[in-house]
Each structure stands twice: as structure tokens, then as C-alpha cells.
Amino acid sequence: MHPTEKAVVPTRVIGLISGTSVDGIDAALVEISGTELDLKVELVAGATYPYPDELRERILAVGAGVAISMAELAEIDDAIAQVFAQAAQNIQIGHQPATLIGSHGQTVYHRPPKEGAGGQESRAREMLNPHGLNPSYPLTALGTPLGYSLQLGRGALIAHLTNITTVSNFRVADIAIGGHGAPLVPRVDAYLLSHPLEGRCIQNIGGIGNVAYIPPRHGDWLSKIRAWDTGPGNSLLDLAVEHLSAGAKTYDEDGNWAASGTPCHPLVEQWLNQDYFHLPPPKSTGRELFGVTYLHQCLKDAQAYQLNPADILATLTELTAASIFHSYRTFLPEMPQRVLLCGGGSRNLYLKQRLQLLLASIPVSTTDEVGLSADFKEAIAFAVLAYWRHLGIPGNLPTATGAPQEVLLGEIHQAQS
């Protein structure tokens, strides 16, 4: 049966994701119909379920590179799956049940593909013999042209606990053919947020910031979409707040603390010299770069300017805004006519104000204002990606991930019959 024939009746799907900030599981219960250009999504319910404190600390430790055993990794994997499954069950209370779950899981490690992958792949193949890998050649010397991304919270356990067919491991298929496996949301953005006359940037500000530039919807518009990770979103801000408040706070509500300080612009310019900001797209990043070690270097750099805690937060907030603006100015084919924010950072009023100042006459608003929840857009997107996987529709966008072709995303774990 053709995918469009299977998409006439609305499907109720749950989308689940916990981002780089590890602040909780975003769950969205949505009703989806259509396929691509006729795609329609209605948010039935959305909620964020915090991690238990101990589990959150363990996830943050793993993401920061703390060594653990395989047994501990399996234990954390199962624990995350259990709280994801509980979130899926909770979001359905009082509503008609879902028949499908799309779970992104919790990213704990992300390594982009190496540059010049083709040459590396050729050299790697030369080291293989007819019986497999040459045992005398050290594994570390082979290297690999492919990226690597690990999301915990295994879909098989979520499907088992909820008895709902679950799609998970969305990134691996794109990575397997040479893509970054990120960002994966731009194809969903294209069909839900494009405009016939207006070029738009959909800027997600989670722990990491990522942008999807969507040109006006005419001609060969889909091939002109560009998307990449812009750099830090809330990751450095949340880490700094926790450090500067001695653990009393985990985030800067509305950006009020940062707003009481003054950004140090020479320091921002210094930080913008970091290699990642000048690397051309497609590109992706995570806490492996913009994490605890990076924050400590930022704090060390700030000592020369004798900044108080509010000034430090204002300066880190300015880095997020400035890195987004720098990314647009450097890598977009043209500046957008509108910027639509989503993710937790869209609620940081000071950050939004600083970004608007840099973008001058380009209006900055949120996806709420065009009918798509800014808080739950990422969770909605993974519900759509699961729905597309169920229908056999590719979910990646090669111009965003750097993959050579479109592929089906996600592994399907069937509910018990």
C-alpha cells in the first residue's frame, strides 16, 4: 500500500526526548495525519517529567566522560527506558491511547564524522583481508570515517513496558551512510513551518543550539534547506548557574540573573575564535565540546576581566546569541525574513532580547506564534519521525546531515501481540 493511502485516518503518536541539558523527558501526545506537504499535527497533551535526581547525576557524569563498567551502562540504559516508558504512560492519562511511540532517548555521546571520510575509508578497506580484519593491525590505528552517536533508553524496553510499538535509535541509519545523524528535525520543520513567501530560520535552543533555514516554499525549495548545530544553547548557562549558585539553582529563570549583569564583549569575541564556529556546515556538536571542561576554560578566561557572577552569565548568554548570529551571517545563503525560536532557551527573555538586538530588523518570535508548541516541538518532531518510519517515508534531510541520500530513520520494536 502506498504511504499516502495509510495516512488518511489520524494516528495517535507519543514523542519522547530528553535533550543535552538533561533536565527531564519532554513528552508530546499528538494526532498526526497526511504525509509530507499535507502533514497535519495536533498537540493533544504535552508535559515535561523530571528525571529522578540520582539518575540525572549519573547521566551527566557519563556525558562528562566519567568511566563506568558495561554493567553500569546497561543499568543506566534500562533506568532511562523505564522513566521514558512512565512518561509515555502518564501523558496518555485522560486521553485516547496512542498506537505508536517515537523515542529519541538520551544522548550521552556524540562524535561527528571525520573530515575527508572518503580517503580514510579507502585506507581502512586496504587494511582488511579476505578473512576479516588483519589481527596484527591495532584497532586504534584503523580509525573510522563514520560518526558515532549514543542515545540511551532502549526502545525495546519501552515497547515492552508500555505494550506500544516503539521506534528508537533514529540517528544510526543516517550515520551509517556517512551523515552526522544530526540535526534530524529540519525535515519536520520544513513541512510544518515553511511559508510560501517568507524565508525562515527555525532556531532550537536546547542544551545545544541548532538552526534550520527554510527558504520560501516554491520551486526546488526542499533542496535549498540548510541546517546545522550553531553551538552552545543552554548547556554552558545551566552549568554556570549550578556552579555559581553552589548547586542552589539549575537554570537562570527568564534570564533574570544574566540580565542583571553586563556582557564582556572582548571575551565573547575571544570565544568566537573557537574552531567549531568557523567550521562550515554540515556540522554537529554536543556536551563533548561545550560541556564542563569548556565552562571551566571560560571561567578561567573571565578572571582577567574580574567579572561578577551576573556578568559571567550575561557574557555566556551573549556567546549563545552571538554564535547564532555569527552562524547565520557566515553560512546562510541569505538572511531570513523571520526567526522562530523553540526549545527551553526560547523562554529565556534576556537571551531572546540579545538575539533580537543582533538581528536588528529581522523579527524574532517563537513557533508558538505560528501554531506549533515551542516547548514540545522537538518531542512532536520525533513523533512525526516515528510516524514516517511506520509509513516507510525517509526522515533525514541530506542537506542538513551531510548524508548522501535519504534513508528511513529508526528501529522498530513491536508491541506484544
C-alpha positions as CSV (number, residue, x, y, z in Angstrom):
1,M,0.0,0.0,0.0
2,H,1.3,3.5,-0.8
3,P,2.2,5.6,2.3
4,T,-0.5,8.2,1.4
5,E,-3.2,5.6,1.5
6,K,-2.2,4.6,5.0
7,A,-2.2,8.1,6.4
8,V,-5.9,9.1,5.8
9,V,-7.0,8.2,9.4
10,P,-5.3,10.3,12.1
11,T,-2.7,8.3,14.1
12,R,-2.1,9.0,17.8
13,V,1.6,9.0,18.5
14,I,3.8,9.9,21.5
15,G,7.0,11.7,21.0
16,L,9.7,11.5,23.7
17,I,13.0,13.2,24.1
18,S,15.5,14.4,26.7
19,G,17.9,17.0,25.4
20,T,21.5,17.9,26.2
21,S,20.5,19.8,29.3
22,V,19.2,16.5,30.9
23,D,16.5,18.5,32.6
24,G,13.7,15.9,32.0
25,I,11.7,14.0,29.5
26,D,9.6,16.0,27.1
27,A,6.5,14.0,26.2
28,A,4.0,15.0,23.5
29,L,0.8,13.1,22.7
30,V,-0.1,14.1,19.1
31,E,-2.6,13.2,16.5
32,I,-1.0,13.1,13.0
33,S,-2.5,12.8,9.5
34,G,-1.2,13.3,6.0
35,T,2.3,12.5,4.9
36,E,4.6,15.4,3.9
37,L,3.2,18.6,2.3
38,D,-0.2,17.7,3.6
39,L,1.2,16.8,7.1
40,K,-1.0,17.9,9.9
41,V,-0.2,17.6,13.6
42,E,-2.4,18.4,16.6
43,L,-0.9,18.5,20.1
44,V,-3.3,16.7,22.4
45,A,-1.1,16.9,25.5
46,G,2.4,17.9,26.4
47,A,4.4,17.6,29.7
48,T,7.9,17.5,31.0
49,Y,8.8,14.8,33.5
50,P,11.9,15.5,35.5
51,Y,14.5,12.8,36.0
52,P,15.0,11.4,39.5
53,D,17.9,13.4,40.9
54,E,20.2,10.4,41.2
55,L,19.6,9.3,37.6
56,R,20.2,12.8,36.3
57,E,23.5,13.0,38.1
58,R,24.6,9.6,36.7
59,I,23.6,10.7,33.1
60,L,25.5,14.0,33.5
61,A,28.6,12.1,34.8
62,V,28.5,9.7,31.8
63,G,28.1,12.6,29.4
64,A,31.1,14.3,31.0
65,G,33.3,11.2,30.4
66,V,33.3,9.5,33.8
67,A,34.4,5.9,33.4
68,I,31.8,3.2,34.1
69,S,31.5,-0.5,33.6
70,M,29.4,-2.1,30.9
71,A,27.1,-3.4,33.7
72,E,26.6,0.1,34.9
73,L,26.0,1.3,31.3
74,A,23.3,-1.4,30.9
75,E,21.8,-0.4,34.2
76,I,21.6,3.3,33.2
77,D,20.2,2.4,29.8
78,D,17.4,0.4,31.4
79,A,16.7,3.1,34.1
80,I,16.3,5.8,31.3
81,A,14.0,3.5,29.3
82,Q,11.9,3.0,32.4
83,V,11.4,6.7,33.1
84,F,10.7,7.2,29.4
85,A,8.1,4.5,29.5
86,Q,6.5,6.0,32.6
87,A,6.3,9.4,30.8
88,A,4.6,7.7,27.8
89,Q,2.0,6.2,30.2
90,N,1.5,9.4,32.1
91,I,0.9,11.6,29.1
92,Q,-2.0,9.3,28.0
93,I,-3.9,9.6,31.2
94,G,-7.4,11.0,30.4
95,H,-6.9,10.7,26.6
96,Q,-7.4,8.1,24.0
97,P,-4.3,5.8,23.9
98,A,-1.5,6.1,21.4
99,T,-0.6,3.3,19.0
100,L,3.0,4.4,18.3
101,I,5.9,5.9,20.3
102,G,8.8,7.8,18.8
103,S,11.6,7.9,21.4
104,H,14.8,9.9,20.8
105,G,16.3,8.7,24.1
106,Q,19.0,10.5,26.0
107,T,22.2,11.4,24.1
108,V,25.3,10.7,26.2
109,Y,27.9,10.8,23.5
110,H,28.1,12.3,20.0
111,R,31.1,12.2,17.7
112,P,30.7,13.8,14.2
113,P,32.2,12.0,11.2
114,K,35.8,12.9,10.4
115,E,36.6,15.2,7.5
116,G,38.0,13.6,4.4
117,A,36.0,10.4,5.1
118,G,36.4,9.0,1.6
119,G,40.2,8.8,1.8
120,Q,40.1,7.3,5.3
121,E,37.5,4.7,4.2
122,S,39.8,3.6,1.3
123,R,42.8,3.3,3.6
124,A,40.6,1.3,6.1
125,R,39.5,-1.1,3.4
126,E,43.1,-1.7,2.3
127,M,43.8,-3.0,5.8
128,L,41.1,-5.7,5.6
129,N,42.0,-9.2,4.4
130,P,39.6,-11.8,2.8
131,H,39.1,-13.3,6.3
132,G,38.2,-10.0,8.0
133,L,40.3,-7.5,9.9
134,N,44.0,-8.2,9.9
135,P,44.6,-9.3,13.5
136,S,48.1,-7.9,13.6
137,Y,46.9,-4.4,12.9
138,P,45.9,-2.4,16.0
139,L,42.2,-1.4,16.0
140,T,43.1,2.2,17.1
141,A,45.2,2.7,14.0
142,L,42.3,2.0,11.6
143,G,40.3,5.0,12.7
144,T,36.8,5.3,11.1
145,P,35.3,7.7,8.6
146,L,31.8,7.4,10.3
147,G,30.4,9.4,13.1
148,Y,29.1,7.8,16.3
149,S,26.1,8.8,18.4
150,L,24.8,7.0,21.5
151,Q,21.3,7.5,22.9
152,L,20.3,5.6,26.0
153,G,16.8,4.4,26.9
154,R,16.4,1.4,24.7
155,G,13.3,1.2,22.6
156,A,12.8,-2.5,23.1
157,L,12.2,-2.0,26.8
158,I,9.9,1.0,26.3
159,A,7.8,-1.1,23.9
160,H,7.8,-4.0,26.4
161,L,6.8,-1.8,29.4
162,T,4.1,0.2,27.5
163,N,2.9,-2.5,25.1
164,I,3.1,0.2,22.4
165,T,5.2,-0.2,19.2
166,T,8.2,2.0,19.7
167,V,10.6,3.5,17.2
168,S,14.0,4.5,18.5
169,N,17.7,4.8,17.5
170,F,16.8,7.4,14.9
171,R,20.4,8.7,14.3
172,V,22.2,5.4,13.3
173,A,20.8,5.0,9.8
174,D,22.0,8.5,8.7
175,I,25.4,8.0,10.4
176,A,25.8,4.6,8.7
177,I,25.9,6.2,5.2
178,G,28.2,9.0,6.3
179,G,25.9,11.6,7.7
180,H,26.1,13.3,11.1
181,G,22.9,11.8,12.3
182,A,22.0,15.4,13.3
183,P,20.1,17.6,13.1
184,L,17.1,15.4,12.3
185,V,14.3,17.8,13.0
186,P,14.7,20.0,9.8
187,R,12.6,17.8,7.6
188,V,9.7,18.0,10.0
189,D,10.3,21.8,10.3
190,A,10.1,22.0,6.5
191,Y,6.6,20.5,6.3
192,L,5.2,22.2,9.4
193,L,6.8,25.6,9.4
194,S,7.6,26.6,5.9
195,H,6.0,29.6,4.3
196,P,5.2,30.2,0.6
197,L,6.7,33.7,0.6
198,E,9.0,34.0,3.7
199,G,12.4,32.6,4.3
200,R,12.6,31.4,7.9
201,C,15.2,30.2,10.4
202,I,13.8,27.8,12.9
203,Q,16.2,28.1,15.9
204,N,16.1,25.5,18.5
205,I,17.8,26.5,21.8
206,G,18.2,23.4,23.9
207,G,21.4,22.4,25.6
208,I,22.9,22.9,22.1
209,G,21.6,25.3,19.6
210,N,20.6,24.2,16.1
211,V,19.1,26.0,13.1
212,A,17.1,25.0,10.1
213,Y,17.0,27.6,7.3
214,I,13.8,27.1,5.3
215,P,13.5,29.2,2.1
216,P,10.1,30.2,0.7
217,R,8.1,27.1,-0.3
218,H,8.3,27.2,-4.1
219,G,10.5,25.7,-6.8
220,D,13.2,23.3,-5.6
221,W,12.9,24.7,-2.1
222,L,13.5,21.4,-0.2
223,S,17.0,21.0,-1.6
224,K,17.9,24.6,-0.5
225,I,17.2,23.9,3.2
226,R,20.3,24.2,5.3
227,A,20.7,23.1,8.9
228,W,23.4,22.6,11.5
229,D,24.3,22.9,15.2
230,T,25.1,26.5,15.9
231,G,27.0,25.8,19.1
232,P,26.1,26.2,22.8
233,G,22.4,26.8,23.7
234,N,21.7,26.4,27.4
235,S,24.4,23.9,28.2
236,L,27.0,26.4,29.4
237,L,24.4,28.6,31.0
238,D,22.9,25.8,33.1
239,L,26.3,24.5,34.1
240,A,27.4,28.0,35.1
241,V,24.2,28.7,37.1
242,E,24.8,25.4,39.0
243,H,28.4,26.3,39.6
244,L,27.9,30.0,40.6
245,S,24.9,29.2,42.9
246,A,26.8,26.3,44.5
247,G,24.1,23.9,43.4
248,A,21.1,26.0,44.6
249,K,19.9,26.7,41.1
250,T,20.0,24.6,37.9
251,Y,19.0,27.3,35.4
252,D,18.5,31.1,35.0
253,E,14.8,31.6,35.0
254,D,13.8,34.0,32.3
255,G,17.4,35.0,32.1
256,N,16.9,37.3,35.1
257,W,20.3,36.7,36.7
258,A,22.1,37.3,33.4
259,A,20.0,40.4,32.7
260,S,21.3,42.0,36.0
261,G,24.9,41.7,34.6
262,T,26.9,43.2,31.8
263,P,28.3,41.1,28.9
264,C,32.0,41.4,28.3
265,H,32.2,41.7,24.6
266,P,36.0,41.2,24.2
267,L,35.6,37.9,25.9
268,V,32.8,36.9,23.6
269,E,35.0,37.8,20.6
270,Q,37.8,35.7,22.0
271,W,35.5,32.7,22.5
272,L,34.1,33.0,19.0
273,N,37.5,32.2,17.7
274,Q,36.9,28.6,18.7
275,D,37.4,26.3,15.7
276,Y,33.8,24.9,15.7
277,F,32.2,28.3,15.0
278,H,34.2,28.6,11.8
279,L,33.7,25.0,10.6
280,P,31.3,25.0,7.6
281,P,28.1,23.0,7.7
282,P,27.0,20.3,7.8
283,K,28.3,20.1,11.4
284,S,27.1,18.9,14.7
285,T,28.3,19.1,18.3
286,G,27.4,18.4,21.9
287,R,28.5,18.4,25.5
288,E,31.7,16.7,24.4
289,L,32.8,20.2,23.3
290,F,30.5,22.6,25.0
291,G,30.5,21.0,28.5
292,V,32.1,21.2,31.9
293,T,35.7,21.4,30.6
294,Y,34.7,24.2,28.2
295,L,32.9,26.1,31.0
296,H,36.0,25.9,33.3
297,Q,38.1,27.4,30.5
298,C,35.5,30.2,30.1
299,L,35.6,30.8,33.8
300,K,39.4,30.9,33.7
301,D,39.3,33.4,30.8
302,A,36.9,35.6,32.7
303,Q,39.3,36.0,35.6
304,A,41.3,38.5,33.7
305,Y,38.2,40.8,33.5
306,Q,37.2,40.5,37.1
307,L,33.6,39.7,36.3
308,N,31.0,39.1,39.0
309,P,28.6,36.1,38.7
310,A,25.9,38.1,36.9
311,D,28.5,39.4,34.4
312,I,29.7,35.9,33.7
313,L,26.2,34.7,33.0
314,A,25.5,37.7,30.8
315,T,28.7,37.0,28.9
316,L,27.9,33.3,28.4
317,T,24.3,34.3,27.3
318,E,25.9,36.7,24.8
319,L,28.1,33.9,23.5
320,T,24.9,31.8,22.7
321,A,23.3,34.8,21.0
322,A,26.5,35.9,19.2
323,S,27.3,32.3,18.0
324,I,23.8,32.1,16.4
325,F,24.1,35.4,14.7
326,H,27.7,34.6,13.5
327,S,26.4,31.3,12.2
328,Y,23.7,33.0,10.1
329,R,25.9,35.7,8.8
330,T,28.7,33.3,7.8
331,F,26.9,30.3,6.5
332,L,23.4,31.2,5.3
333,P,22.8,31.8,1.5
334,E,20.8,34.9,2.6
335,M,19.5,36.2,5.9
336,P,16.0,35.0,6.9
337,Q,12.9,37.3,6.9
338,R,11.9,35.8,10.3
339,V,13.4,33.8,13.1
340,L,11.3,31.4,15.1
341,L,12.6,30.1,18.4
342,C,11.8,26.9,20.2
343,G,13.2,24.8,23.0
344,G,13.9,25.8,26.6
345,G,16.0,28.8,25.5
346,S,13.0,30.4,23.8
347,R,11.7,31.1,27.3
348,N,15.0,33.0,28.3
349,L,13.7,36.5,27.8
350,Y,17.2,38.1,28.1
351,L,18.7,35.7,25.6
352,K,15.8,36.4,23.2
353,Q,16.4,40.2,23.7
354,R,20.1,39.9,23.0
355,L,19.5,37.9,19.8
356,Q,16.9,40.4,18.6
357,L,19.4,43.2,19.1
358,L,22.0,41.4,17.0
359,L,19.4,40.5,14.2
360,A,18.2,44.2,14.2
361,S,15.2,44.4,11.9
362,I,14.6,40.7,11.5
363,P,11.7,39.8,13.8
364,V,12.4,37.1,16.4
365,S,9.4,35.3,17.8
366,T,8.6,31.7,18.8
367,T,7.0,28.8,17.0
368,D,4.0,29.2,19.4
369,E,3.1,32.3,17.3
370,V,2.7,30.2,14.2
371,G,0.8,27.4,15.8
372,L,3.5,24.9,16.9
373,S,4.4,24.5,20.6
374,A,7.9,25.9,21.2
375,D,8.2,23.8,24.4
376,F,7.3,20.5,22.8
377,K,8.4,20.9,19.2
378,E,11.3,18.5,19.4
379,A,9.1,15.8,21.1
380,I,6.5,16.4,18.4
381,A,9.2,16.1,15.7
382,F,10.2,12.6,17.0
383,A,6.5,11.6,17.0
384,V,6.4,12.6,13.3
385,L,9.7,10.8,12.5
386,A,8.3,7.6,14.1
387,Y,5.1,8.0,12.1
388,W,7.1,8.4,8.9
389,R,9.2,5.3,9.7
390,H,5.9,3.4,10.2
391,L,4.7,4.6,6.8
392,G,8.1,3.9,5.1
393,I,8.9,7.6,4.5
394,P,12.5,8.8,4.8
395,G,13.1,11.1,7.8
396,N,16.5,12.7,7.2
397,L,17.4,15.7,5.1
398,P,20.8,15.2,3.3
399,T,21.4,18.9,3.1
400,A,21.1,19.1,6.9
401,T,23.0,15.9,8.0
402,G,25.5,15.7,5.2
403,A,24.3,12.2,4.2
404,P,24.5,11.3,0.5
405,Q,20.8,10.2,0.3
406,E,17.5,10.0,2.1
407,V,17.0,7.0,4.4
408,L,14.4,5.5,6.7
409,L,15.2,6.5,10.3
410,G,14.7,4.5,13.4
411,E,14.5,0.9,14.6
412,I,11.0,-0.5,15.1
413,H,10.3,-2.5,18.3
414,Q,6.9,-4.2,18.0
415,A,4.4,-4.2,20.9
416,Q,3.5,-7.6,22.2
417,S,0.5,-9.1,20.3
